[in-house]
Amino acid sequence: RGPCVLNRINVHRPCVAAMAAASKAASAPLMLLPLLLLLSVHLRALGVDAATPGGSEATTPIVASSASCTAAPDAMAEGAADDSGLIQVAGHLEQEPFRMGGSHGGLQGPKYLFRWYKQNCDPGYDFCGWLEFCSKGEDKFGYRLPGVTTCEIEDAPVIRMAPGRRYLLILRNLNEAANGTDSETNIHTHGLHIVGDGNGDDMTRFVQSGNCLKYNWTIGADHMGGTFWYHPHRHTLTNLQLSGGAFGMMIIEEQKDLLRELTRREQRKVSAWLDNELLLVAFDTGVGGEVLGNGKPQAHFSIVNQEWYRLRVAAVRPRALTRNLVIHPSGNDCLAHAVAYDGVWRFAVPRFASKFEYPLTGASRIDLAIKCSGAEAVNITFAGDTVAVLHVEQGQATKATPFASGNRQWYPARPDYLPDLQTLPASKANKFTIFMEGFRPEPRLFFINNKTWEKDVPIGTFQFNTPQEWKLIQTEEHPFHLHIYHQQIIRDCGTHHEVGQYYDTVSSSEVGKDCIVRFLTKDFSGRAVFHCHILGHSDLGMMNWMNVVGGPE
């Protein structure tokens, strides 16, 4: 029962021991025939067709048009294949489709896993799936799978995708909290390196209540694996809908050559660590200091004494100003090393220094390698409130490790769109300044470079595949988020960010200093939005976009 897992570098680890033997059937068909028959019977009993890894075609959704979608897809809960990293094996689950969960060596995190399907997709897509935007009362919103009837923060599924695949996401708007334009919504893939125009990650598109909107999420073959998140981005309604609970975690699986510099033995050990995932969405509600962990007052995880885990954290705080994520070892001996920021691996992994305190904006993510020994519970706080508890259990630790042999750092394979630009001569980069200023009364508006939001007028035109050097002013008051392109920290950005590493949201701790970042306008032409991630500010105009020209249409 539970998931079979494809580990993060696409090495299959079966959940049924017989499957390992079944893979050798080609060389010994007669010897393994009884075993294969037994395995087939076992899988069919669980609702999966052994001949089709995705399950029976009867389990695939009905794809509605983008114009209207009055009926939910049928037969959504028998079994589904997810080539991005997980194969779910489940019986019929009426109200609880595809629950996540697990313990040592498995997945622990939010309640649901998003389901991708192979059958009945539009031409040209590898996978397709449905996501519903729902409402509860006048100010509560959320995302959920078809078949889930509640609309709670915990219902938002974790969406996992793989590099080199093309996904069709069908967003169905079931918002009943408002009428007309106030019922509109959309979805933003925060941190993904995908096209920002057309039916990609274009936040100017939206859908009214009762209708569907199709998204083309084409994940490049070289897209860096990492932790991301999704949320609404309908201008003027973003703060209302996200503050009301509409958001979820998104994961891109690791590219196949991530560990290419390691020996095979080292790869096995690091890969085992990558599989030991703990997924945490920390949501600062802004009400009475309450912070939720995976939609609950606290998320609870079981960890084995002396076992290394990969803790993925997505911080969600509509106010967005930096707050600290703190690990409290209590009576335990714990280690916690940063390995990735905002969905991008550090250039050297892991960071040597073990730390228990990490500043995060309300749009940040961080991946940590964590290990504890002892018998006490380990509390994790965000913005001063306990958001998760790690329960240390006695058990046999594996050889999983985030280190190369001899506790050395290793160097993840990097895509071309995330180069090290620190040594680039200043004369080779295009210079640009971003100045964000507070509201002006009557009407109450916020500005970037003295301009408020205009969806058809960019702040400027920038050449494709050119290095950019931007000066960011007042990010300590207005956390700066750039769509599509991550930003490398060059200098004067304070202690909230590590110099030389990449982030998609920047908030300097140095008042009065201008934060300098660099990035490369690679892979995509067209719209790239940027804004203050205090969502009330961006809704009131502190948002703009750059038009990248000269690249692929």
N, C-alpha and C positions, 0 to 999 in steps of 0.2 A: 504494500500500500504506500501511497505517497509518490513523490516524483522520482523518475530516473533523471540523472544529471549528466549533461554534457559540460565538462569543465570549461573554464574561461578561455582556454586556448584550444577548444574543440577536440579534446581527447575524450573519447567516450568512456564513461564509468557506469556500467549497468547496475540497475537496482535489483535485478533478478539474476542470481548466480548462473543460472542455466544459459543466460544470453551470451555469456563469454564463450561457453562451449559451442553454442549454436553458430557463432561466427566462423568456426572452423569446419562447418558442414561441407563446404566444397571439396575438401581434401579427404573427408571420411564420411560420405553420405549414409552408407548403410549402418555404420556404428552409431551414428547420432540420430537415426530416424525416430526411434522411440522418444528420445529427448525432445526433438523438434515437435513431435505430435503433442507431447505433454505441455510444452511451452505454448503452442498454438491454442490448446484448450484453455490454459490458464489466462492468456491474454483476452480471449473472447469472453471468458467469464467476467473479466473486468471491463468489458465494453470496448475493446480495441481490436480492430481487424489486423491480424499479424501480417497480412499481405500488403497493407497500406499503412505506413507509419503514422499517417495523420488520422487514422481512424476511418470509420465508414463515411461515405459521401453524405449519408443522411444527417450527419452531425454538422454540416457546413451551413453558414448563414445564408439567408436570402438577401442579395445585394439590392438595396433600393436606389432609386435615382437621386441625384443631388437636389432635385426640385422639391420633392416631398417624400416623406417616409412615415406613413401613418401606422404601419404595423412593425412590431419588433421581429427580428429574425427568428426562425423556428429552430427547434431541436439544438440548443446551444450547449448542452451539458454532458454529452456522452463521453467525449474524449477528443483531444486535439493535439496536433504536433506543433511545436514551436522550435523552428530551426535556429533561433537566436540563442538557445542555450538550455532549454528545458523541454522534456517530454512528459506531459502530465498523463498519468494513468488513473482514471477515476470512474466510479460508478455514476449513476444518475444523481445529480445534486440539484435539488429544486431551488432553494433559496441561497445556497452557498456554493456556487460554481467555482471550482478550481482554487480552493483555499491553499494558501502557502502555509509554511510552518515546518518544523523539524527540530532536530537537536544536533548533537555532535556530528560534524561532517555533512550537514544538510543546510537547508535554507531556513533562516529565521528572520522574519520581517513583517511587513504589512499583511493584511488579511487575504488579499486576492492577487493573483497573477493574471495579467492580460492574456487573452487567447488569440493567437494568430491562426488563420486557416489557409490551406493551399487550394482548396477547390472553390469553383464558382467565383473566382476573382476576376476583375476586369483584365483584359489583355495587357500583357507587359509587366504585370506585378508578380512577385514571388509569393507574397502573402497578403491577406486582407483581414480586417477585423473591425468590430463595432465598439464604439464607446459612447455612453450616454451622459449628457449634461443634465442634471436634475436640480430641483429646488425643494425647499421645505420651509414653509412660511414665507415671510417677506425678505429675510436677510440671510437665509441658510442655503448654501449651494454645494454641489459636489459632482464628482464623476463616478460612474459605476458601470458594471458589465450588464448587458441584457440578461434578464432573469433575476437580477437583484432588485428587490422592491423597496428597500430603504434608501435613504439619501443622507448618509453620514460621512464624516471625514475618513473614517476607517474603510469605507467601501471603495475608495479610489484604488484601482489595481496598479501594480508595478508593471510597467511596459518595458519589455526587453527586446532588443533588436541586434542584428549582427552586421558587421561590415560587408559590403559587396552585395547587399540585398535591397530590393525595392518593395516598399510596403504601401498598401492602400489603407488609410485610416478613414473610417466613415463616422463622423461626429453627428450624433442625433440630439437635437436640442429639445429637451422636455421641460424647459423652464416655465413653470406656471405661476411664478411669483410676481410677474409684471406683464404688461401688455405693450404692443407696438415696439418701438426702438429699445425700450428698457428690457425687453425679453431677449435681445440679441446676445450672441456669444460667439466665441471661436476658441482655438487652442494654439498655444505657443510652445515649441520645443526648446526650452531654455538651455542654451549651451551647445546645441548641436551645430555641426559644421555642414549645413545643408542650404540649398538655395532659398533666398528670401523673397522671391517673386512668384507669380503664378499660383499654382496649387501647392507650393512648398510651404515654407514657414513665413507666410505673408500675413502680418497681423491686421492689414487693412481689409481682409476678407472676413465675413461674418455670416451667421445663419440665424434666422428668426425661429421662434418657438414653433414646434411641430414639423420642422424641416430638417434635412440632413446636409452636411457639407463634406466633400471628399478632399482628402489631403494625400499628396504624393510625398512620402518620406523615403527618398532614395539615399541610402547610407553608402558613402564612398568606400571602395575596397581598402583604402588606407586610413579610414576614419579611426581616430584613437579611441580605444575602449575606455569607458569611464562612467561616472555617476552624474546623472543629469536630472532634470525634473520638468514637468509640464504644468501649465496653468492657463486660464483665460487671458486674452489680451485685447478685448474689445475696448477701444478708446472711450473714455469717460465712465466705463463700467468695470474696469479691471480691478480697482481697489475693492469695490463692493463684492464682486464675485469671489475673488481670492480670499479676502478677509472672511467671507462666509463659508469657506472650507473647500473651495474647488481647486485642487492641486494633487499631484501625485509624483512618485519617483519614476525615473526613466533610466535604463541602463543600456549602454552599448557594450556588447561582449568584446573581449580582447581580440586584436588582430592576430593571425596565426604566427607571425614572426616576432611577437612581443619579446620572447625569451631567447632570441637567436644567439645572443652572445654567451649564453650559459651552456655548460656541458649537459649531456642528457641526464645525468644523475641530479645535477642542480635543478634542471627543468622540472623533474618529477617532484622534487621537494617544494619548489616555489609554486608549482601548479597546484599542489595539494593545499597550500596556504590560500591561494586564490579561490579555491572551492569552499573554504570555511567562511561563508559570508554571514554577516549580521547587517541587516538593513534597517536604518533608523531615519524617519522623517520627524524632525523636531519643529513643532508649530507653536510660535508665540501668539496666542490668541489676542493679546492686547487688552484682555479683560481681567483685572485683578491680579496681574502677574502670572496667570495660568499658562503653562506650556504643556502641550500634549505630545506624547510619543506614539507614533503610528496611530493617531486618532484616539488614544486612550490617555488617562491621567499619567500613566507610565507604561513604557514598553518593557517587557521582561524577556531576557535572553538567558539560556543555559550555556555555560562554557565549561570546558574540561580543564582542570588544573594543568598548567604548564603548556597548554596548546595555543598555537598562534592562530589568530583570526583576522579576517579583513573586515573592518567595521566601516561601512559606507554610511555617511551622514549627509542628509539634505536639510539645511536650515531654511525655514519659511517664516518670514516676519514682515507683514505688509509695511510696517514702519521702516524696516530695512536697515536702520543704523546698527553698527557693529555691537554685538554682544558676545560673551565668552562661552564656549563649550568647555566644560571642565570635567575631568575624570577624577573621582575621589577614591583612591585605593583602599581607604580605611585600614584594616589590619593586614591587607594583602601586599604581596610584592608584585607590582605591575610594571609593564613596559608599554609605551605607546609611541610609535614612530609615524610621522606623516609620510605618505607615499604618493598622494595625488591631491591636487587642488582644482576645484571646479571642473572635474571630469578630465583633467590632463595630468599624466604621470610627471613626477619630478624628473629632471634630467638624470639624477642618480637616486636609486631606490635601495633601501629606505633612507630617510634623513637620519643621520647618525644619532643626533640628540633625541633622547626620549623626553617628551613633554606631556604634561597633563592639562594644559590650558591652551586653547586655540581660539583666537578671535575670528568670528564669522559674521558677515553681513546677513541680512534677512533674505538673501538670494544665493548664498554660498553653499558649496559642498566640499567635504573633505573625506578622504579615504585614509584610514589609520591601520597600521599593523599593531595588534594589541595582544598581550599575553598576561595572564595573572596566575599567581599561585597563592594558596591559602584557603580559608574556609569562610571568609566574610563576603557579604554581598558588596558589589562595587556600584556606587551610584554615579550616574552621569547627569550633569545639570546643564541647562542652556538658559541664558538670561536670568540666572539665579534660581530656577525651579528645576526639581528633579524630573527628567524626561525619560530616563531609562535606568534599569537595574540589571546588572550582570550577576547571575547566580553561579558562583564557582562550585563545580561539582568534582568529586574524585572520579578518576578514570584513567585510562591508558592514553597518554598523549602520543600523537603520531610524529613522523619526522618532518611534518610541514614547517616551513620557515620562510620569512620574507627576505632572508639574506642569501647571498652566494656563499660558497664554502669559505670557512674561516671568518664568518661574520662580516664578509665584505659587502660593499654596495655593488649593485649591478646597474646596467644602463639600458632601459627599455628602448626598443625600436621606435623611431619617431617618424611621423608622416612629414612630407615636405612643407605642409602649410603651418607647421609649428617649429621653425628653425630657431637657432640661437642667434639673435640679432644684437647681442650686447656689444660685440666688437665691430659692428658695422660703422664705418665713418659717418659722422653726422651729415656730411654733405651728400651722402647717398640716399637719405631718407626724406620723404615729403613731410614738411612740418605743418602742423595744424594745432590750433588751440581751442579747447572746449571750456567755456565759462558758463556755469550754472548759477542763476540768481533767484532769490526769493520772490514771493508774489508781489504784484502791484494791485492795489485795491481798485475796485470798480472799473472793469470787471476783474475778479480775482484770477490772475493768471501767473504761471511760472514760465521761465524762459531759458533757452540755451542760445548763447551768442545773440541775445536780444531778439530771438525769434521764438514764436510759439509753434505748436504742431500744425503742419499743413501736409496732408498726405500726398499731394501732387507736386509739391515744391521741395526739392532736397536742399540741404544746407550747403551742398557743394558737389562737384564732380571730381572723382578720383580715378586714377588709372589702374587698370587691372594688373595684378602681379607686380606691384611695387611696394617696397617697404615704407611704412608710415611711422612717423614719430609724433605722437600727440602729447600736448601739455594739458593736463586735466586740473582745473581750478575749482576749489571748494567741494571736492569729493568727500571731505570729512562731514559735510552737512547734506550732501546729495550723492549717495552711492551711485557710481556710473556703470551702467550695463550696456555692452555692445553685443548685438546679435551677430551670429555667423562666425565672427572672428574673435578668438581669445587674444588677450593683450599681455605682452611680456613686460614685467616690472623692470625698469632701467634704473631709476634713482628717485629719491625724495618722496617716497610713498609711505614712509613710516614703518612701524613694526607690525602692522596688520598683514602685510604681505612679504613674502620672501623674494629678495632681489634675484632676478634671473629666471623666475618661474612664471608660468602662464596662469591667468585668471580671466573669467568673463565678467566679473563684477568687482569694481575697485573702489575702496573707501579708505582714504589716507588717514593715518593717525597724526599727521604733522599739520597742525593749523598754521596757515600762512605760507606753506610751501606748495609749490606746483609739482604734482606727481607726473613723471615722464614715463610713458609706455610706448612700446613698439609692436607692430603686427604687420602681416603680409596679406595684401588683398588678393589671395590666391583662390583659384577653382571656380569662383562664381562672379558673374556680373550682376548689375541691377541693385535692388534695394537692400540696404543694411541699416536697420533701425538702431538707435541708441537713445538712452533716456535715464533719468533719475529713477532708481528702483524703490524710492518711497512712492508707492503707487498713487497716493492722493496727489502728489506733485506731477507725476507723468499724466494723470487724467486731466489735470488742469493746464497742460501744455508743455511741461518740461520734457519734451521728447522731439526728436528730429530724425533725419535719415540722410545717409550718404548714397550717392548714385555712382556705382563702380562701372566704368565703361572700358571697352576695348577687349573684353574677354568673350567667352562663349555666350550665345544668346539663350 
